[in-house]
Amino acid sequence: MSVKKRESLLRNGSFQTILASLLCIALGLLVGYIVLLIINPGGASKAIMAILKNYMYYPSAAAAKKYLGTTLVNASALLMCSLSVLFAYKVGLFNIGAAGQYVVGAGACIYGALALKLPWYLCLIFAILAAALAGGISGALKAYFNVNEVISCIMLNWISLYCVNMLLAKVKEQSTPYTIPLSTGNPGALLPNMGLDKLFSKNEFVTIGLPLAVIMAILVWVLLEKTKFGYELKATGLNKNAAKYCGMKEQRNVILTMMIAGGLAGCAAGIYYLTGIEQWMVQQTSVPAMGFNGIAAAFLGGLSPIGTIFSSYFIQHITSGGTYVDKSMYCTQISDLISAFIIYLCGFVLFFKMWLNRWLDKRDEKAKKGGDA
């Protein structure tokens, strides 16, 4: 590669983002390994390898394929949550309420499936609409009363959790705190496999939710980057007063943004719980981590809808890999700690890009002075 082409590549914003994200991953894994060494140096190497291997931990190809499918199911829901965070952030809003909107979507689709006996497509639509409404509440508070969306979203996260717990208590099993399995309560509410399960050793949880999540990522990219509506939304986020002066309906745009972000989080819950992979526990007292992990995936992906496809898989890969560490030495949450380190380092992505550009400018300036001399 010529010097000119190499410099052009180094100055490319997308390449810089990828390079910075890879650097964050490498440093995060290094810090995680050091923590493992501090806890128990004897098993640190095996533990970090187990986290990185995840489903490849199994010697059987069939078992590895099956658990790869399970990882992808979780990653598809995580991708939708990261798109929710990303979409709002592109419009100048921080949707920390993706977790609560995910909860609302879960409550809506499960209740629709078990209490109302709706088919899968109506359950999915029900989840999207309910979560969009939840997101719209924060959007309306921001648009009309200038209530900080972070505060309103955090409040709604907990309100959503306990409301959903009370709602789904009506469709729980008598002997357990979990909701009735969809396979027995309403098999018609399960997302269709369309033959995808055969690719992963007949893993029944691999459904059309997997390609749907990728398609949604592409659609979000098209909406934000290639449409007039997306331009208006981003313009509103950059300067609400300027957007209003240009004739844009800034209040409507804020509300619509949060509704779309909420709908994406609700879709995440739908494509996850409608696989039948997990039942809702009506006594849980903490908001599911999926929505919060979406923040991590969005920033690790450089706030790019396409980048989040890969970052969501990576975050889920190491999160699932944490279950294979030696429990007598380490807890499974060590993978969450590594994810946290990586995301913390992602805060330095902008700093890294600024430093790289300054270094390139200084190098060019020295080369120019040397040429003049």
Sequence and secondary structure as in RCSB ss.txt:
>XXXX:A:sequence
MSVKKRESLLRNGSFQTILASLLCIALGLLVGYIVLLIINPGGASKAIMAILKNYMYYPSAAAAKKYLGTTLVNA
SALLMCSLSVLFAYKVGLFNIGAAGQYVVGAGACIYGALALKLPWYLCLIFAILAAALAGGISGALKAYFNVNEV
ISCIMLNWISLYCVNMLLAKVKEQSTPYTIPLSTGNPGALLPNMGLDKLFSKNEFVTIGLPLAVIMAILVWVLLE
KTKFGYELKATGLNKNAAKYCGMKEQRNVILTMMIAGGLAGCAAGIYYLTGIEQWMVQQTSVPAMGFNGIAAAFL
GGLSPIGTIFSSYFIQHITSGGTYVDKSMYCTQISDLISAFIIYLCGFVLFFKMWLNRWLDKRDEKAKKGGDA
>XXXX:A:secstr
  HHHHHHHHT HHHHHHHHHHHHHHHHHHHHHHHHHHH GGGHHHHHHHHHHGGGGSSSHHHHHHHHHHHHHHH
HHHHHHHHHHHHHHHTT   TTHHHHHHHHHHHHHHHHHTS   HHHHHHHHHHHHHHHHHHHHHHHHHH   HH
HHHHHHHHHHHHHHHHHHGGGB SSSSBB  HHHH GGGS   TTGGGGGTT TT  THHHHHHHHHHHHHHHHH
HSHHHHHHHHHHH HHHHHHTT  HHHHHHHHHHHHHHHHHHHHHHHHTTTS   BTT  S  HHHHHHHHHHHH
TTT HHHHHHHHHHHHHHHHHGGGS TTT  TTHHHHHHHHHHHHHTTHHHHHHHHHHHHHHHHHHHHHHHH 
